[in-house]
Amino acid sequence: MEISFAKPFRKLLNQNGDGVVTSAKLISVFNISDKSQLSNSFIEYDTDMDYEIEENVPLLMLIFLKPSSNNAKNVFATIRNWSEEKESFYKDQIGKEFTVAIESQ
């Protein structure tokens, strides 16, 4: 499976900070009613202030565990627009590895 990102967001940096992770394990999926449920701090974290989360649409928050050579528990979250199919798909993939793809590269 693959999870795509429009650019190499800072949340995707590896433990050394010298590149983005190439894979991550999905560990949780949450429903978010809409953007108003997200703090400005979280939106800044999620988007690097370079991407707009749509207003008034249901969302999913996906939590991923990054690989680590020192057994650190580094995680990142990402927001996706909700659909019944996406929710079912991602919930079925909890515990599985995803390849991290950057569209701009």
QUIPEFEN-V164187 format. One record per helix or strand. SS is the DSSP state (H for helix, E for strand). FROM is the first residue (numbers start at 0). LEN is the number of residues. Records with the same first field share a line. If there is no record, write none. Layout:
# QUIPEFEN-V164187
SS->FROM-LEN / FROM-LEN
This chain:
# QUIPEFEN-V164187
E->1-4 / 12-1 / 19-1 / 22-10 / 58-8 / 74-7 / 96-6
H->9-3 / 34-3 / 39-8 / 83-9
